Amino acid sequence: MNQEWKFKLHSVYGQLLFDRKLTESFRKVKQNKGAGGIDGETIESYEANLEENIMNLLMKLREKTYQPQPVKRVYIPKKSGKKRPLGIPTIEDRIVQQSVVNVLQPKFEDHLFHNWSVGYRPARGVKRGLQIILWNIEQGYNHIYDCDIKGFFDNISHKKLVAVLKKYVSDRTVLKMIEQWLKTGYMEEGKRIHSDDGTPQGGVISPLLANVFLSELDWEWDLHGLRFVRYADDFLLFAKSKEDIKKAADLTKAKLKELGLEISKEKTKIVDFQKDDFDFLGFTFHHWREGKKDKKPVFHVTPKEESIKDFRMKIKQKTRKTLTLSKEEWINRVNPIIRGKVNYYVTVIEAIKANEKYGLKSHCVTKWIRRTLLSLDGYIRRRLRVAFIHKHPNQKKEQKMRYKWNRAYFVSIKLIPAYWLYLNRVYGYTLDQYVDEMRVKGKAKLKRAIQRAKEKGEEYYSPRRLEKMQNAWNASS
């Protein structure tokens, strides 16, 4: 099997013992940002005496007196409302971990990791994962085992992980150092806590160790001819029949048990994509259905509901009406959020196009994403209108200002419309095209509203509506 190397890595530790390599690792740590560890040292304070600190660290490594420190335990909120524990190593420990990653990662990429493992790997990631999913669906592998490993990062057995590492690394000093990182424990409320299980999320080396450990699962699937995609501890298996996917599920459970892990029953299910939807990588894949135009089968992909909620929450947090800022400052607060989210949503289009280059005809429809982004744009404008009103801002005043602070106005002050950015990235759609399309849609919407009022025997432009429009133009910003 592919995972059985013809050679092992012997002299890893010696490759760490260069000041330029440690400095390069610090630059990577700095690029990834993050808080300091239990010693209070921050990226900024470490960099203030960088040359001296690097030489001191190099001396410790050469004399083999380097000792990892416990990680600092912090908690970050999860979308489910629960909290996820993170372990933050010291800056020094992060530099050494990054140095080990720099040596091991290229070798594992060349000789160990499977092509269908896409998480935390260079030249892989979400786009590659989406390509694999779309390819399998289009090829008729529509029975899917949607699986999540229960508390993966908290439950990896140190003993089993080191045993797997020993299959590929013979350098005892590096293996001992990795064991120390695993066993050093964490500090919480002034107490040091040790465990024989788990690798802290937040550690530089944790994603690499996770991929090494789960490569055992990847190659077990490969040995049995199974199609899959794995992103860290989340994965999908694909089969053409219900019987085959059940066999794949049984095989997976048995292998996970061997690794000392188990599936999360609440987050794991078997999907029949002819009638069931599933979520993966922040997207929802909506099952096959009849297309509207030519009645041929299609399936839809949209951002996951939790992703949209997260989008709205981030905008809400940046547009608190208790702040008094200029319009330019408000726009500068929300534009990075819009840009980041939309760029992520575009990856599904990029995956479709990449597959088409390999001759795969796509039946995936993404137009529902546009509808979602139009709705989000409306929400963002509403939040900003309230934020723009400095004297006693509220929703009633926001409604009055819709006539004045309309789509064209927000474009003129450089708010990025999510709908426009998405189509711009995909089709080169221009801002002028966006403004024209929205004007046409606005006129059509107004025409329908006037027609509905007429059918009810009412006057659309009532004195009250005209007064509100006039108030908007007269209102002070």
Protein Blocks (a to p, Z undefined) as FASTA:
>chain_A
ZZlcfbdcfblmlmmmcfklmmmmmmmmmmngpaddfkopafklmmmmmmmmmmmmmmmm
mnopaccddddddddddfkopacddddddfklmmmmmmmmmmmmmmmmmmmmcfklcghp
ahiajklmmmmmmmmmmnopabccddddehklmmocfklmmmmmmmmmcblklmmmmmmm
mmnopaeehiacddfedcdehiaklmmmmmmmmmmmmmmmmmnopacddehjbccdddfb
fklmmmmmmmmmmmmmmnopacdfklgccddfklpccdeehiacddddddfklopacddd
dddfklmmmmmmmmmmmmcfkbccdfklmmmmmmmmmmmmmmmmmmmmmmmmmmmmnopa
cfbdfklmmmmmmmmmmmmmmmmmmmmpmghpafklmmmmmmmmgmklmmmnopacfklm
mmmmmnopafklmmmmmmmmmmmmmmmmmmmmmmnopafkafklmmmmmmmmmpcZZ
